[in-house]
Amino acid sequence: MKQSLLALALAVGVVGSVRAQPAGDLIRPLSILTQPQAASPPDYQAAELVADAWKTLGLTVQVRPMPGQQFNQIVWYERQRWDATTWQMVGRPERSDPDELTY
């Protein structure tokens, strides 16, 4: 592993100096949907932890807690309104298909 990291560093020319990558496309603010803290403390805390981690990467992130029925409506039928969610799913055979979680 150490050799492969060194080889990669040599290939991109970063050994001995630090170079910033050129600026790429701007990333729009991201939205994480979750249950309110009172309804589901673990889900809410997970959303906050993810948001904090993403903020350290320089991203703008908003945690959006909302009541169950509204949460369900937006997750299932308004995909364009969120980027990540703490949605819970149970294990069922059809969920082993990657398409289930990708689309």
Distance bins in CASP14 RR format, pairs under 12 A and 6 or more apart:
PFRMAT RR
TARGET T0000
AUTHOR 0000-0000-0000
RMODE 2
METHOD distances of the structure
MODEL  1
1 7 0 0 0 0 0 1 0 0 0 0 0
1 8 0 0 0 0 0 1 0 0 0 0 0
2 8 0 0 0 0 0 1 0 0 0 0 0
2 9 0 0 0 0 0 1 0 0 0 0 0
3 9 0 0 0 0 0 1 0 0 0 0 0
3 10 0 0 0 0 0 1 0 0 0 0 0
4 10 0 0 0 0 0 1 0 0 0 0 0
4 11 0 0 0 0 0 1 0 0 0 0 0
5 11 0 0 0 0 0 1 0 0 0 0 0
5 12 0 0 0 0 0 1 0 0 0 0 0
5 14 0 0 0 0 0 1 0 0 0 0 0
5 15 0 0 0 0 0 1 0 0 0 0 0
6 12 0 0 0 0 0 1 0 0 0 0 0
6 13 0 0 0 0 0 1 0 0 0 0 0
6 14 0 0 0 0 0 1 0 0 0 0 0
6 15 1 0 0 1 0 0 0 0 0 0 0
6 16 0 0 0 0 0 1 0 0 0 0 0
7 13 0 0 0 0 0 1 0 0 0 0 0
7 14 0 0 0 0 0 1 0 0 0 0 0
7 15 0 0 0 0 0 1 0 0 0 0 0
8 14 0 0 0 0 1 0 0 0 0 0 0
8 15 0 0 0 0 1 0 0 0 0 0 0
9 15 1 0 1 0 0 0 0 0 0 0 0
9 16 0 0 0 0 1 0 0 0 0 0 0
9 17 0 0 0 0 0 1 0 0 0 0 0
9 18 0 0 0 0 0 1 0 0 0 0 0
9 19 0 0 0 0 0 1 0 0 0 0 0
10 16 0 0 0 0 0 1 0 0 0 0 0
12 18 0 0 0 0 0 1 0 0 0 0 0
12 19 0 0 0 0 1 0 0 0 0 0 0
12 21 0 0 0 0 1 0 0 0 0 0 0
13 19 1 0 0 1 0 0 0 0 0 0 0
14 20 0 0 0 0 0 1 0 0 0 0 0
14 21 0 0 0 0 0 1 0 0 0 0 0
26 58 0 0 0 0 0 1 0 0 0 0 0
26 59 0 0 0 0 0 1 0 0 0 0 0
26 60 0 0 0 0 0 1 0 0 0 0 0
27 54 0 0 0 0 1 0 0 0 0 0 0
27 57 0 0 0 0 1 0 0 0 0 0 0
27 58 0 0 0 0 1 0 0 0 0 0 0
27 59 1 0 0 1 0 0 0 0 0 0 0
27 60 1 0 0 1 0 0 0 0 0 0 0
27 61 0 0 0 0 0 1 0 0 0 0 0
27 83 0 0 0 0 0 1 0 0 0 0 0
28 59 0 0 0 0 1 0 0 0 0 0 0
28 60 1 0 0 1 0 0 0 0 0 0 0
28 61 0 0 0 0 0 1 0 0 0 0 0
28 62 0 0 0 0 0 1 0 0 0 0 0
28 83 0 0 0 0 1 0 0 0 0 0 0
29 51 0 0 0 0 0 1 0 0 0 0 0
29 54 0 0 0 0 0 1 0 0 0 0 0
29 55 0 0 0 0 0 1 0 0 0 0 0
29 58 0 0 0 0 0 1 0 0 0 0 0
29 59 1 0 0 1 0 0 0 0 0 0 0
29 60 1 0 1 0 0 0 0 0 0 0 0
29 61 1 0 0 1 0 0 0 0 0 0 0
29 62 1 0 0 1 0 0 0 0 0 0 0
29 63 0 0 0 0 0 1 0 0 0 0 0
29 64 0 0 0 0 0 1 0 0 0 0 0
29 82 0 0 0 0 0 1 0 0 0 0 0
29 83 0 0 0 0 1 0 0 0 0 0 0
30 47 0 0 0 0 0 1 0 0 0 0 0
30 50 0 0 0 0 1 0 0 0 0 0 0
30 51 0 0 0 0 1 0 0 0 0 0 0
30 53 0 0 0 0 0 1 0 0 0 0 0
30 54 1 0 0 1 0 0 0 0 0 0 0
30 55 0 0 0 0 1 0 0 0 0 0 0
30 57 0 0 0 0 0 1 0 0 0 0 0
30 58 0 0 0 0 0 1 0 0 0 0 0
30 59 1 0 1 0 0 0 0 0 0 0 0
30 60 1 0 0 1 0 0 0 0 0 0 0
30 61 1 0 1 0 0 0 0 0 0 0 0
30 62 1 0 0 1 0 0 0 0 0 0 0
30 63 0 0 0 0 1 0 0 0 0 0 0
30 64 0 0 0 0 0 1 0 0 0 0 0
30 81 0 0 0 0 0 1 0 0 0 0 0
30 82 0 0 0 0 1 0 0 0 0 0 0
30 83 1 0 1 0 0 0 0 0 0 0 0
30 84 1 0 0 1 0 0 0 0 0 0 0
30 85 0 0 0 0 0 1 0 0 0 0 0
31 47 0 0 0 0 0 1 0 0 0 0 0
31 50 0 0 0 0 0 1 0 0 0 0 0
31 51 0 0 0 0 1 0 0 0 0 0 0
31 54 0 0 0 0 0 1 0 0 0 0 0
31 59 0 0 0 0 0 1 0 0 0 0 0
31 60 0 0 0 0 1 0 0 0 0 0 0
31 61 1 0 0 1 0 0 0 0 0 0 0
31 62 1 0 1 0 0 0 0 0 0 0 0
31 63 0 0 0 0 1 0 0 0 0 0 0
31 64 1 0 1 0 0 0 0 0 0 0 0
31 65 0 0 0 0 0 1 0 0 0 0 0
31 66 0 0 0 0 0 1 0 0 0 0 0
31 74 0 0 0 0 1 0 0 0 0 0 0
31 75 0 0 0 0 0 1 0 0 0 0 0
31 78 0 0 0 0 0 1 0 0 0 0 0
31 79 0 0 0 0 0 1 0 0 0 0 0
31 80 0 0 0 0 0 1 0 0 0 0 0
31 81 1 0 0 1 0 0 0 0 0 0 0
31 82 1 0 1 0 0 0 0 0 0 0 0
31 83 1 0 1 0 0 0 0 0 0 0 0
31 84 1 0 0 1 0 0 0 0 0 0 0
31 85 0 0 0 0 1 0 0 0 0 0 0
32 43 0 0 0 0 0 1 0 0 0 0 0
32 44 0 0 0 0 0 1 0 0 0 0 0
32 45 0 0 0 0 0 1 0 0 0 0 0
32 46 0 0 0 0 1 0 0 0 0 0 0
32 47 1 0 1 0 0 0 0 0 0 0 0
32 48 0 0 0 0 1 0 0 0 0 0 0
32 49 0 0 0 0 0 1 0 0 0 0 0
32 50 1 0 0 1 0 0 0 0 0 0 0
32 51 1 0 1 0 0 0 0 0 0 0 0
32 52 0 0 0 0 0 1 0 0 0 0 0
32 53 0 0 0 0 0 1 0 0 0 0 0
32 54 0 0 0 0 1 0 0 0 0 0 0
32 55 0 0 0 0 0 1 0 0 0 0 0
32 59 0 0 0 0 0 1 0 0 0 0 0
32 60 0 0 0 0 0 1 0 0 0 0 0
32 61 1 0 0 1 0 0 0 0 0 0 0
32 62 1 0 0 1 0 0 0 0 0 0 0
32 63 1 0 1 0 0 0 0 0 0 0 0
32 64 1 0 0 1 0 0 0 0 0 0 0
32 65 0 0 0 0 1 0 0 0 0 0 0
32 66 0 0 0 0 0 1 0 0 0 0 0
32 71 0 0 0 0 0 1 0 0 0 0 0
32 74 0 0 0 0 0 1 0 0 0 0 0
32 75 0 0 0 0 0 1 0 0 0 0 0
32 81 0 0 0 0 0 1 0 0 0 0 0
32 82 1 0 0 1 0 0 0 0 0 0 0
32 83 1 0 0 1 0 0 0 0 0 0 0
32 84 1 0 1 0 0 0 0 0 0 0 0
32 85 1 0 0 1 0 0 0 0 0 0 0
32 86 1 0 0 1 0 0 0 0 0 0 0
32 87 0 0 0 0 0 1 0 0 0 0 0
33 40 0 0 0 0 0 1 0 0 0 0 0
33 43 0 0 0 0 1 0 0 0 0 0 0
33 44 0 0 0 0 0 1 0 0 0 0 0
33 46 0 0 0 0 0 1 0 0 0 0 0
33 47 1 0 0 1 0 0 0 0 0 0 0
33 50 0 0 0 0 0 1 0 0 0 0 0
33 51 0 0 0 0 0 1 0 0 0 0 0
33 61 0 0 0 0 0 1 0 0 0 0 0
33 62 0 0 0 0 1 0 0 0 0 0 0
33 63 0 0 0 0 1 0 0 0 0 0 0
33 64 1 0 1 0 0 0 0 0 0 0 0
33 65 1 0 0 1 0 0 0 0 0 0 0
33 66 1 0 0 1 0 0 0 0 0 0 0
33 67 0 0 0 0 0 1 0 0 0 0 0
33 68 0 0 0 0 0 1 0 0 0 0 0
33 70 0 0 0 0 1 0 0 0 0 0 0
33 71 1 0 0 1 0 0 0 0 0 0 0
33 72 0 0 0 0 0 1 0 0 0 0 0
33 73 0 0 0 0 0 1 0 0 0 0 0
33 74 1 0 0 1 0 0 0 0 0 0 0
33 75 1 0 0 1 0 0 0 0 0 0 0
33 76 0 0 0 0 0 1 0 0 0 0 0
33 78 0 0 0 0 1 0 0 0 0 0 0
33 79 0 0 0 0 0 1 0 0 0 0 0
33 81 0 0 0 0 1 0 0 0 0 0 0
33 82 1 0 1 0 0 0 0 0 0 0 0
33 83 0 0 0 0 1 0 0 0 0 0 0
33 84 1 0 0 1 0 0 0 0 0 0 0
33 85 1 0 1 0 0 0 0 0 0 0 0
33 86 1 0 0 1 0 0 0 0 0 0 0
33 87 1 0 0 1 0 0 0 0 0 0 0
34 40 1 0 0 1 0 0 0 0 0 0 0
34 41 0 0 0 0 0 1 0 0 0 0 0
34 42 0 0 0 0 1 0 0 0 0 0 0
34 43 1 0 1 0 0 0 0 0 0 0 0
34 44 1 0 1 0 0 0 0 0 0 0 0
34 45 0 0 0 0 1 0 0 0 0 0 0
34 46 1 0 0 1 0 0 0 0 0 0 0
34 47 1 1 0 0 0 0 0 0 0 0 0
34 48 0 0 0 0 1 0 0 0 0 0 0
34 49 0 0 0 0 0 1 0 0 0 0 0
34 50 0 0 0 0 1 0 0 0 0 0 0
34 51 0 0 0 0 1 0 0 0 0 0 0
34 61 0 0 0 0 0 1 0 0 0 0 0
34 62 0 0 0 0 0 1 0 0 0 0 0
34 63 1 0 0 1 0 0 0 0 0 0 0
34 64 1 0 0 1 0 0 0 0 0 0 0
34 65 1 0 1 0 0 0 0 0 0 0 0
34 66 1 0 0 1 0 0 0 0 0 0 0
34 67 0 0 0 0 0 1 0 0 0 0 0
34 68 0 0 0 0 0 1 0 0 0 0 0
34 70 0 0 0 0 0 1 0 0 0 0 0
34 71 1 0 0 1 0 0 0 0 0 0 0
34 74 0 0 0 0 0 1 0 0 0 0 0
34 75 0 0 0 0 0 1 0 0 0 0 0
34 82 0 0 0 0 1 0 0 0 0 0 0
34 84 0 0 0 0 1 0 0 0 0 0 0
34 85 1 0 0 1 0 0 0 0 0 0 0
34 86 1 0 1 0 0 0 0 0 0 0 0
34 87 0 0 0 0 1 0 0 0 0 0 0
34 88 0 0 0 0 0 1 0 0 0 0 0
35 41 0 0 0 0 1 0 0 0 0 0 0
35 42 0 0 0 0 1 0 0 0 0 0 0
35 43 1 0 1 0 0 0 0 0 0 0 0
35 44 1 0 0 1 0 0 0 0 0 0 0
35 45 0 0 0 0 0 1 0 0 0 0 0
35 46 0 0 0 0 0 1 0 0 0 0 0
35 47 0 0 0 0 1 0 0 0 0 0 0
35 63 0 0 0 0 0 1 0 0 0 0 0
35 64 0 0 0 0 0 1 0 0 0 0 0
35 65 1 0 0 1 0 0 0 0 0 0 0
35 66 1 0 0 1 0 0 0 0 0 0 0
35 67 0 0 0 0 1 0 0 0 0 0 0
35 68 1 0 0 1 0 0 0 0 0 0 0
35 69 0 0 0 0 0 1 0 0 0 0 0
35 70 0 0 0 0 0 1 0 0 0 0 0
35 71 1 0 0 1 0 0 0 0 0 0 0
35 72 0 0 0 0 0 1 0 0 0 0 0
35 75 0 0 0 0 0 1 0 0 0 0 0
35 85 0 0 0 0 1 0 0 0 0 0 0
35 86 1 0 0 1 0 0 0 0 0 0 0
35 87 0 0 0 0 1 0 0 0 0 0 0
35 88 0 0 0 0 1 0 0 0 0 0 0
36 43 0 0 0 0 1 0 0 0 0 0 0
36 44 1 0 0 1 0 0 0 0 0 0 0
36 45 0 0 0 0 0 1 0 0 0 0 0
36 47 0 0 0 0 0 1 0 0 0 0 0
36 63 0 0 0 0 0 1 0 0 0 0 0
36 64 0 0 0 0 0 1 0 0 0 0 0
36 65 1 0 1 0 0 0 0 0 0 0 0
36 66 1 0 0 1 0 0 0 0 0 0 0
36 67 1 0 0 1 0 0 0 0 0 0 0
36 68 0 0 0 0 1 0 0 0 0 0 0
36 70 0 0 0 0 0 1 0 0 0 0 0
36 71 0 0 0 0 1 0 0 0 0 0 0
36 86 0 0 0 0 0 1 0 0 0 0 0
37 43 0 0 0 0 1 0 0 0 0 0 0
37 44 1 0 1 0 0 0 0 0 0 0 0
37 45 1 0 0 1 0 0 0 0 0 0 0
37 46 0 0 0 0 0 1 0 0 0 0 0
37 47 0 0 0 0 1 0 0 0 0 0 0
37 48 0 0 0 0 1 0 0 0 0 0 0
37 63 0 0 0 0 1 0 0 0 0 0 0
37 65 1 0 0 1 0 0 0 0 0 0 0
37 66 0 0 0 0 0 1 0 0 0 0 0
37 86 0 0 0 0 0 1 0 0 0 0 0
38 44 0 0 0 0 1 0 0 0 0 0 0
38 65 0 0 0 0 1 0 0 0 0 0 0
38 67 0 0 0 0 0 1 0 0 0 0 0
38 68 0 0 0 0 0 1 0 0 0 0 0
39 65 0 0 0 0 1 0 0 0 0 0 0
39 66 0 0 0 0 1 0 0 0 0 0 0
39 67 1 0 0 1 0 0 0 0 0 0 0
39 68 1 0 0 1 0 0 0 0 0 0 0
39 69 0 0 0 0 0 1 0 0 0 0 0
39 70 0 0 0 0 0 1 0 0 0 0 0
39 71 0 0 0 0 1 0 0 0 0 0 0
39 86 0 0 0 0 0 1 0 0 0 0 0
39 88 0 0 0 0 0 1 0 0 0 0 0
40 46 0 0 0 0 1 0 0 0 0 0 0
40 47 0 0 0 0 1 0 0 0 0 0 0
40 65 0 0 0 0 1 0 0 0 0 0 0
40 66 0 0 0 0 0 1 0 0 0 0 0
40 67 0 0 0 0 0 1 0 0 0 0 0
40 68 0 0 0 0 1 0 0 0 0 0 0
40 71 0 0 0 0 1 0 0 0 0 0 0
40 85 0 0 0 0 0 1 0 0 0 0 0
40 86 1 0 0 1 0 0 0 0 0 0 0
40 87 0 0 0 0 0 1 0 0 0 0 0
40 88 0 0 0 0 1 0 0 0 0 0 0
41 47 0 0 0 0 0 1 0 0 0 0 0
41 48 0 0 0 0 0 1 0 0 0 0 0
41 65 0 0 0 0 0 1 0 0 0 0 0
41 86 0 0 0 0 0 1 0 0 0 0 0
42 48 0 0 0 0 0 1 0 0 0 0 0
42 49 0 0 0 0 0 1 0 0 0 0 0
42 86 0 0 0 0 1 0 0 0 0 0 0
42 88 0 0 0 0 1 0 0 0 0 0 0
43 49 0 0 0 0 0 1 0 0 0 0 0
43 50 0 0 0 0 0 1 0 0 0 0 0
43 63 0 0 0 0 0 1 0 0 0 0 0
43 65 0 0 0 0 1 0 0 0 0 0 0
43 66 0 0 0 0 0 1 0 0 0 0 0
43 68 0 0 0 0 0 1 0 0 0 0 0
43 71 0 0 0 0 1 0 0 0 0 0 0
43 84 0 0 0 0 0 1 0 0 0 0 0
43 85 0 0 0 0 1 0 0 0 0 0 0
43 86 1 1 0 0 0 0 0 0 0 0 0
43 87 0 0 0 0 1 0 0 0 0 0 0
43 88 1 0 0 1 0 0 0 0 0 0 0
44 50 0 0 0 0 0 1 0 0 0 0 0
44 51 0 0 0 0 0 1 0 0 0 0 0
44 63 1 0 0 1 0 0 0 0 0 0 0
44 64 0 0 0 0 0 1 0 0 0 0 0
44 65 1 0 0 1 0 0 0 0 0 0 0
44 66 0 0 0 0 0 1 0 0 0 0 0
44 71 0 0 0 0 0 1 0 0 0 0 0
44 85 0 0 0 0 0 1 0 0 0 0 0
44 86 1 0 0 1 0 0 0 0 0 0 0
45 51 0 0 0 0 0 1 0 0 0 0 0
45 52 0 0 0 0 0 1 0 0 0 0 0
45 63 0 0 0 0 0 1 0 0 0 0 0
45 65 0 0 0 0 0 1 0 0 0 0 0
45 86 0 0 0 0 1 0 0 0 0 0 0
46 52 0 0 0 0 0 1 0 0 0 0 0
46 53 0 0 0 0 0 1 0 0 0 0 0
46 63 0 0 0 0 0 1 0 0 0 0 0
46 65 0 0 0 0 0 1 0 0 0 0 0
46 84 0 0 0 0 0 1 0 0 0 0 0
46 85 0 0 0 0 0 1 0 0 0 0 0
46 86 1 0 1 0 0 0 0 0 0 0 0
46 87 0 0 0 0 0 1 0 0 0 0 0
46 88 0 0 0 0 0 1 0 0 0 0 0
47 53 0 0 0 0 0 1 0 0 0 0 0
47 54 0 0 0 0 0 1 0 0 0 0 0
47 61 0 0 0 0 1 0 0 0 0 0 0
47 62 0 0 0 0 0 1 0 0 0 0 0
47 63 1 0 1 0 0 0 0 0 0 0 0
47 64 0 0 0 0 1 0 0 0 0 0 0
47 65 1 0 0 1 0 0 0 0 0 0 0
47 66 0 0 0 0 0 1 0 0 0 0 0
47 71 0 0 0 0 0 1 0 0 0 0 0
47 82 0 0 0 0 0 1 0 0 0 0 0
47 83 0 0 0 0 0 1 0 0 0 0 0
47 84 1 0 0 1 0 0 0 0 0 0 0
47 85 0 0 0 0 1 0 0 0 0 0 0
47 86 1 0 1 0 0 0 0 0 0 0 0
47 87 0 0 0 0 0 1 0 0 0 0 0
48 54 0 0 0 0 0 1 0 0 0 0 0
48 55 0 0 0 0 0 1 0 0 0 0 0
48 61 0 0 0 0 1 0 0 0 0 0 0
48 62 0 0 0 0 0 1 0 0 0 0 0
48 63 1 0 1 0 0 0 0 0 0 0 0
48 64 0 0 0 0 0 1 0 0 0 0 0
48 65 0 0 0 0 1 0 0 0 0 0 0
48 86 0 0 0 0 1 0 0 0 0 0 0
49 55 0 0 0 0 0 1 0 0 0 0 0
49 56 0 0 0 0 0 1 0 0 0 0 0
49 61 0 0 0 0 0 1 0 0 0 0 0
49 63 0 0 0 0 1 0 0 0 0 0 0
49 84 0 0 0 0 0 1 0 0 0 0 0
49 86 0 0 0 0 0 1 0 0 0 0 0
50 56 0 0 0 0 0 1 0 0 0 0 0
50 57 0 0 0 0 0 1 0 0 0 0 0
50 59 0 0 0 0 0 1 0 0 0 0 0
50 61 1 0 0 1 0 0 0 0 0 0 0
50 62 0 0 0 0 0 1 0 0 0 0 0
50 63 0 0 0 0 1 0 0 0 0 0 0
50 83 0 0 0 0 0 1 0 0 0 0 0
50 84 1 0 0 1 0 0 0 0 0 0 0
50 85 0 0 0 0 0 1 0 0 0 0 0
50 86 0 0 0 0 1 0 0 0 0 0 0
51 57 0 0 0 0 0 1 0 0 0 0 0
51 58 0 0 0 0 0 1 0 0 0 0 0
51 59 0 0 0 0 1 0 0 0 0 0 0
51 60 0 0 0 0 1 0 0 0 0 0 0
51 61 1 0 1 0 0 0 0 0 0 0 0
51 62 1 0 0 1 0 0 0 0 0 0 0
51 63 1 0 1 0 0 0 0 0 0 0 0
51 64 0 0 0 0 0 1 0 0 0 0 0
51 65 0 0 0 0 0 1 0 0 0 0 0
51 83 0 0 0 0 0 1 0 0 0 0 0
51 84 0 0 0 0 1 0 0 0 0 0 0
51 86 0 0 0 0 0 1 0 0 0 0 0
52 58 0 0 0 0 0 1 0 0 0 0 0
52 59 0 0 0 0 0 1 0 0 0 0 0
52 61 0 0 0 0 1 0 0 0 0 0 0
52 63 0 0 0 0 1 0 0 0 0 0 0
53 59 0 0 0 0 1 0 0 0 0 0 0
53 61 0 0 0 0 1 0 0 0 0 0 0
53 84 0 0 0 0 0 1 0 0 0 0 0
54 60 0 0 0 0 1 0 0 0 0 0 0
54 61 1 0 1 0 0 0 0 0 0 0 0
54 62 0 0 0 0 0 1 0 0 0 0 0
54 63 0 0 0 0 0 1 0 0 0 0 0
54 83 0 0 0 0 1 0 0 0 0 0 0
54 84 0 0 0 0 1 0 0 0 0 0 0
55 61 1 0 1 0 0 0 0 0 0 0 0
55 62 0 0 0 0 0 1 0 0 0 0 0
55 63 0 0 0 0 0 1 0 0 0 0 0
59 83 0 0 0 0 1 0 0 0 0 0 0
59 84 0 0 0 0 0 1 0 0 0 0 0
60 83 0 0 0 0 0 1 0 0 0 0 0
61 82 0 0 0 0 0 1 0 0 0 0 0
61 83 0 0 0 0 1 0 0 0 0 0 0
61 84 0 0 0 0 1 0 0 0 0 0 0
62 81 0 0 0 0 0 1 0 0 0 0 0
62 82 0 0 0 0 1 0 0 0 0 0 0
62 83 0 0 0 0 1 0 0 0 0 0 0
62 84 0 0 0 0 0 1 0 0 0 0 0
63 82 0 0 0 0 0 1 0 0 0 0 0
63 83 0 0 0 0 0 1 0 0 0 0 0
63 84 0 0 0 0 1 0 0 0 0 0 0
63 85 0 0 0 0 0 1 0 0 0 0 0
63 86 0 0 0 0 1 0 0 0 0 0 0
64 70 0 0 0 0 0 1 0 0 0 0 0
64 71 0 0 0 0 1 0 0 0 0 0 0
64 74 0 0 0 0 1 0 0 0 0 0 0
64 75 0 0 0 0 0 1 0 0 0 0 0
64 81 0 0 0 0 1 0 0 0 0 0 0
64 82 1 0 0 1 0 0 0 0 0 0 0
64 83 0 0 0 0 0 1 0 0 0 0 0
64 84 0 0 0 0 0 1 0 0 0 0 0
64 85 0 0 0 0 1 0 0 0 0 0 0
64 86 0 0 0 0 0 1 0 0 0 0 0
65 71 0 0 0 0 1 0 0 0 0 0 0
65 74 0 0 0 0 0 1 0 0 0 0 0
65 85 0 0 0 0 0 1 0 0 0 0 0
65 86 0 0 0 0 1 0 0 0 0 0 0
66 72 0 0 0 0 1 0 0 0 0 0 0
66 73 0 0 0 0 1 0 0 0 0 0 0
66 74 1 0 0 1 0 0 0 0 0 0 0
66 75 0 0 0 0 1 0 0 0 0 0 0
66 78 0 0 0 0 0 1 0 0 0 0 0
66 81 0 0 0 0 0 1 0 0 0 0 0
66 82 0 0 0 0 0 1 0 0 0 0 0
66 85 0 0 0 0 0 1 0 0 0 0 0
66 86 0 0 0 0 0 1 0 0 0 0 0
67 73 0 0 0 0 0 1 0 0 0 0 0
67 74 0 0 0 0 0 1 0 0 0 0 0
68 74 0 0 0 0 1 0 0 0 0 0 0
68 75 0 0 0 0 1 0 0 0 0 0 0
68 76 0 0 0 0 0 1 0 0 0 0 0
68 85 0 0 0 0 0 1 0 0 0 0 0
68 86 0 0 0 0 0 1 0 0 0 0 0
68 87 0 0 0 0 0 1 0 0 0 0 0
68 88 0 0 0 0 0 1 0 0 0 0 0
69 75 0 0 0 0 0 1 0 0 0 0 0
69 76 0 0 0 0 0 1 0 0 0 0 0
69 77 0 0 0 0 0 1 0 0 0 0 0
70 76 0 0 0 0 0 1 0 0 0 0 0
70 77 0 0 0 0 0 1 0 0 0 0 0
70 78 0 0 0 0 1 0 0 0 0 0 0
70 81 0 0 0 0 0 1 0 0 0 0 0
70 82 0 0 0 0 0 1 0 0 0 0 0
71 77 0 0 0 0 0 1 0 0 0 0 0
71 78 0 0 0 0 0 1 0 0 0 0 0
71 81 0 0 0 0 0 1 0 0 0 0 0
71 82 0 0 0 0 1 0 0 0 0 0 0
71 85 0 0 0 0 1 0 0 0 0 0 0
71 86 0 0 0 0 1 0 0 0 0 0 0
71 87 0 0 0 0 1 0 0 0 0 0 0
71 88 0 0 0 0 0 1 0 0 0 0 0
72 78 0 0 0 0 0 1 0 0 0 0 0
72 85 0 0 0 0 0 1 0 0 0 0 0
72 87 0 0 0 0 1 0 0 0 0 0 0
72 88 0 0 0 0 0 1 0 0 0 0 0
73 79 0 0 0 0 0 1 0 0 0 0 0
73 81 0 0 0 0 1 0 0 0 0 0 0
73 82 0 0 0 0 0 1 0 0 0 0 0
74 80 0 0 0 0 1 0 0 0 0 0 0
74 81 1 0 1 0 0 0 0 0 0 0 0
74 82 1 0 0 1 0 0 0 0 0 0 0
74 83 0 0 0 0 0 1 0 0 0 0 0
74 85 0 0 0 0 1 0 0 0 0 0 0
74 87 0 0 0 0 0 1 0 0 0 0 0
75 81 0 0 0 0 1 0 0 0 0 0 0
75 82 1 0 0 1 0 0 0 0 0 0 0
75 83 0 0 0 0 0 1 0 0 0 0 0
75 84 0 0 0 0 0 1 0 0 0 0 0
75 85 1 0 1 0 0 0 0 0 0 0 0
75 86 0 0 0 0 1 0 0 0 0 0 0
75 87 1 0 1 0 0 0 0 0 0 0 0
75 88 0 0 0 0 0 1 0 0 0 0 0
75 89 0 0 0 0 0 1 0 0 0 0 0
76 82 0 0 0 0 0 1 0 0 0 0 0
76 85 0 0 0 0 0 1 0 0 0 0 0
76 87 0 0 0 0 1 0 0 0 0 0 0
76 89 0 0 0 0 0 1 0 0 0 0 0
78 85 0 0 0 0 0 1 0 0 0 0 0
79 85 0 0 0 0 0 1 0 0 0 0 0
79 87 0 0 0 0 0 1 0 0 0 0 0
79 103 0 0 0 0 1 0 0 0 0 0 0
85 101 0 0 0 0 0 1 0 0 0 0 0
87 101 0 0 0 0 0 1 0 0 0 0 0
88 95 0 0 0 0 0 1 0 0 0 0 0
89 95 1 0 0 1 0 0 0 0 0 0 0
89 96 0 0 0 0 0 1 0 0 0 0 0
89 100 0 0 0 0 1 0 0 0 0 0 0
89 101 0 0 0 0 1 0 0 0 0 0 0
91 97 0 0 0 0 0 1 0 0 0 0 0
91 100 0 0 0 0 0 1 0 0 0 0 0
91 101 0 0 0 0 0 1 0 0 0 0 0
92 100 0 0 0 0 1 0 0 0 0 0 0
92 101 0 0 0 0 0 1 0 0 0 0 0
93 100 0 0 0 0 0 1 0 0 0 0 0
94 100 1 0 0 1 0 0 0 0 0 0 0
94 101 0 0 0 0 0 1 0 0 0 0 0
95 101 1 0 0 1 0 0 0 0 0 0 0
95 102 0 0 0 0 0 1 0 0 0 0 0
97 103 0 0 0 0 0 1 0 0 0 0 0
END
